[in-house]
Amino acid sequence: MTPETVLTIFQHAMELILVLILVVLIPALLVGLLVSMFQAATQINEMTLSFIPKLIVTVLTLMLAGPWMLRLLIEYTEQLIHDIPYLIG
């Protein structure tokens, strides 16, 4: 196994992790921004007002995108296991 192969595998893994994180993070950030704008407009400074909507959106995102995310992880793992003979030899 060459260093280039290791770096390629690592790069693909990091790209997959980045995609999976962004799928969950972006909706939570958008809801946080909307709630912050609402709080600034109404001058309500309640911590649960910003936490609960982000939590609900994160859970909903995981429920909706979870099967797709799991399928991506399984496909990557299967491909990595399938390529083991080619990587070693």
CYANA upper distance limits for C-alpha pairs under 8 A (distance plus 0.5 A):
  1 MET  CA      5 THR  CA      6.89
  1 MET  CA      6 VAL  CA      7.70
  1 MET  CA     87 LEU  CA      6.17
  1 MET  CA     88 ILE  CA      6.04
  1 MET  CA     89 GLY  CA      7.70
  2 THR  CA      6 VAL  CA      7.07
  3 PRO  CA      7 LEU  CA      6.65
  4 GLU  CA      8 THR  CA      6.57
  5 THR  CA      9 ILE  CA      6.72
  5 THR  CA     87 LEU  CA      8.04
  6 VAL  CA     10 PHE  CA      6.61
  7 LEU  CA     11 GLN  CA      6.45
  8 THR  CA     12 HIS  CA      6.73
  9 ILE  CA     13 ALA  CA      6.71
 10 PHE  CA     14 MET  CA      6.65
 11 GLN  CA     15 GLU  CA      6.66
 12 HIS  CA     16 LEU  CA      6.69
 13 ALA  CA     17 ILE  CA      6.69
 14 MET  CA     18 LEU  CA      6.55
 15 GLU  CA     19 VAL  CA      6.76
 16 LEU  CA     20 LEU  CA      6.72
 16 LEU  CA     72 LEU  CA      8.40
 16 LEU  CA     73 LEU  CA      8.39
 17 ILE  CA     21 ILE  CA      6.57
 18 LEU  CA     22 LEU  CA      6.55
 19 VAL  CA     23 VAL  CA      6.72
 20 LEU  CA     24 VAL  CA      7.42
 20 LEU  CA     69 MET  CA      6.94
 21 ILE  CA     25 LEU  CA      6.45
 22 LEU  CA     26 ILE  CA      6.10
 23 VAL  CA     27 PRO  CA      7.87
 23 VAL  CA     61 THR  CA      8.29
 23 VAL  CA     65 ALA  CA      8.25
 24 VAL  CA     28 ALA  CA      7.32
 24 VAL  CA     58 THR  CA      6.73
 24 VAL  CA     61 THR  CA      6.76
 24 VAL  CA     62 LEU  CA      7.38
 25 LEU  CA     29 LEU  CA      6.62
 25 LEU  CA     58 THR  CA      8.29
 26 ILE  CA     30 LEU  CA      6.67
 27 PRO  CA     31 VAL  CA      6.69
 27 PRO  CA     57 VAL  CA      7.35
 27 PRO  CA     58 THR  CA      7.73
 27 PRO  CA     61 THR  CA      8.15
 28 ALA  CA     32 GLY  CA      6.55
 28 ALA  CA     54 LYS  CA      5.65
 28 ALA  CA     55 LEU  CA      8.20
 28 ALA  CA     57 VAL  CA      6.68
 28 ALA  CA     58 THR  CA      6.47
 29 LEU  CA     33 LEU  CA      6.63
 29 LEU  CA     54 LYS  CA      8.27
 30 LEU  CA     34 LEU  CA      6.79
 31 VAL  CA     35 VAL  CA      6.59
 31 VAL  CA     53 PRO  CA      7.46
 31 VAL  CA     54 LYS  CA      6.56
 31 VAL  CA     57 VAL  CA      8.06
 32 GLY  CA     36 SER  CA      6.50
 32 GLY  CA     50 SER  CA      6.84
 32 GLY  CA     53 PRO  CA      8.24
 32 GLY  CA     54 LYS  CA      6.74
 33 LEU  CA     37 MET  CA      6.69
 34 LEU  CA     38 PHE  CA      6.74
 35 VAL  CA     39 GLN  CA      6.58
 35 VAL  CA     49 LEU  CA      7.96
 35 VAL  CA     50 SER  CA      6.44
 36 SER  CA     40 ALA  CA      6.55
 36 SER  CA     50 SER  CA      7.61
 37 MET  CA     41 ALA  CA      6.60
 38 PHE  CA     42 THR  CA      6.64
 39 GLN  CA     43 GLN  CA      5.78
 39 GLN  CA     44 ILE  CA      5.49
 39 GLN  CA     45 ASN  CA      6.84
 40 ALA  CA     44 ILE  CA      7.57
 46 GLU  CA     50 SER  CA      7.72
 47 MET  CA     51 PHE  CA      6.81
 48 THR  CA     52 ILE  CA      6.17
 49 LEU  CA     53 PRO  CA      7.50
 50 SER  CA     54 LYS  CA      7.20
 51 PHE  CA     55 LEU  CA      6.65
 52 ILE  CA     56 ILE  CA      6.65
 53 PRO  CA     57 VAL  CA      6.61
 54 LYS  CA     58 THR  CA      6.50
 55 LEU  CA     59 VAL  CA      6.68
 56 ILE  CA     60 LEU  CA      6.62
 57 VAL  CA     61 THR  CA      6.44
 58 THR  CA     62 LEU  CA      6.66
 59 VAL  CA     63 MET  CA      6.64
 60 LEU  CA     64 LEU  CA      6.62
 61 THR  CA     65 ALA  CA      6.21
 61 THR  CA     66 GLY  CA      8.00
 62 LEU  CA     66 GLY  CA      5.33
 63 MET  CA     67 PRO  CA      8.29
 65 ALA  CA     69 MET  CA      6.56
 66 GLY  CA     70 LEU  CA      6.52
 67 PRO  CA     71 ARG  CA      6.56
 68 TRP  CA     72 LEU  CA      6.79
 69 MET  CA     73 LEU  CA      6.88
 70 LEU  CA     74 ILE  CA      6.61
 71 ARG  CA     75 GLU  CA      6.53
 72 LEU  CA     76 TYR  CA      6.65
 73 LEU  CA     77 THR  CA      6.61
 74 ILE  CA     78 GLU  CA      6.48
 75 GLU  CA     79 GLN  CA      6.56
 76 TYR  CA     80 LEU  CA      6.61
 77 THR  CA     81 ILE  CA      6.63
 78 GLU  CA     82 HIS  CA      6.45
 79 GLN  CA     83 ASP  CA      6.61
 80 LEU  CA     84 ILE  CA      6.97
 83 ASP  CA     87 LEU  CA      6.59
 84 ILE  CA     88 ILE  CA      6.61
 85 PRO  CA     89 GLY  CA      6.60
